[in-house]
């Protein structure tokens, strides 16, 4: 078994940044329903809190090795373009969150 690392940083209610060995991701949502955007694509999860019953849907690149249904993989150029768009989206969202937090903290200290 290999060494694993995972850390979730709550930024605002319903918004958190997840940091792991495979890279950062951003999670938006509430208990029972959330969307996670990261390097490997977008994961949507809906569940019944406290029951352990949930449904997860992924969009983006995955090998298909562990899945019953095999999606047609994107060409390397299409995947690279999708990765760049996802990284830019995450970067812009993170900058917006930092801006909102600095504004909130600035108004609270006055």
C-alpha positions in Angstrom: 0.0 0.0 0.0 1.4 3.4 -1.0 1.6 6.6 0.9 -1.5 8.7 0.4 -2.1 12.4 1.0 -5.4 14.4 1.0 -6.5 17.7 2.5 -9.8 19.6 2.2 -9.7 23.3 2.9 -13.2 24.9 3.4 -13.2 28.4 1.9 -16.8 29.4 2.2 -20.0 27.4 3.0 -20.4 25.0 0.1 -17.0 25.8 -1.4 -13.8 23.8 -0.7 -10.4 23.2 -2.3 -9.1 19.6 -2.2 -5.4 19.0 -2.3 -4.0 15.6 -3.0 -1.0 13.9 -4.6 -2.8 13.9 -7.9 -3.4 17.6 -7.8 -5.9 20.3 -6.6 -9.6 20.2 -7.2 -12.5 22.5 -6.4 -15.8 21.2 -4.8 -19.0 23.2 -4.9 -22.2 22.1 -3.2 -23.9 21.1 0.0 -24.2 17.9 2.0 -26.0 15.4 -0.3 -25.2 17.1 -3.6 -21.9 18.5 -4.9 -19.7 19.0 -8.0 -16.0 18.5 -8.0 -13.8 20.0 -10.8 -10.2 18.8 -11.1 -7.5 17.7 -13.6 -9.3 14.5 -14.5 -12.7 16.2 -15.2 -15.9 16.9 -13.5 -17.5 14.6 -10.9 -21.2 15.1 -9.9 -22.4 13.3 -6.8 -26.0 13.2 -5.4 -26.9 11.2 -2.3 -29.1 10.7 0.7 -27.1 12.0 3.7 -26.6 9.4 6.5 -27.6 6.4 4.4 -24.5 5.7 2.4 -26.6 5.8 -0.8 -25.3 8.0 -3.5 -24.9 8.3 -7.3 -21.7 9.6 -8.9 -21.4 10.7 -12.6 -18.0 11.6 -14.2 -17.3 13.7 -17.3 -13.8 14.0 -18.6 -10.8 11.7 -19.1 -10.6 8.3 -17.5 -9.1 5.1 -18.7 -12.2 3.0 -18.6 -10.2 0.2 -17.0 -12.5 0.0 -13.9 -15.8 1.0 -15.6 -18.3 -1.2 -17.3 -19.1 1.3 -20.0 -16.2 2.5 -22.2 -16.4 6.1 -23.5 -14.5 7.0 -26.6 -11.4 8.7 -25.5 -10.6 12.2 -26.7 -7.6 12.7 -29.0 -4.5 14.0 -27.3 -5.1 17.5 -28.7 -8.7 17.6 -27.6 -7.7 16.3 -24.1 -5.0 18.9 -23.8 -7.4 21.7 -24.8 -10.0 20.4 -22.3 -7.3 20.3 -19.6 -6.2 23.9 -20.3 -9.9 25.1 -20.1 -10.4 23.3 -16.8 -7.2 24.7 -15.3 -8.1 28.2 -16.5 -11.6 27.9 -15.1 -10.3 26.7 -11.7 -7.7 29.5 -11.6 -10.3 32.2 -12.4 -12.6 30.7 -9.8 -9.9 30.6 -7.2 -8.9 34.2 -7.9 -12.5 35.2 -7.6 -12.8 33.5 -4.2 -9.7 35.1 -2.9 -11.1 38.5 -4.1 -14.4 37.9 -2.3 -12.6 36.7 0.8 -10.3 39.7 0.9 -13.3 42.1 0.4 -15.2 40.4 3.2 -12.3 40.4 5.6 -11.5 44.0 4.6 -15.0 45.2 5.5 -15.0 43.2 8.7 -11.8 44.9 10.0 -13.1 48.4 9.5 
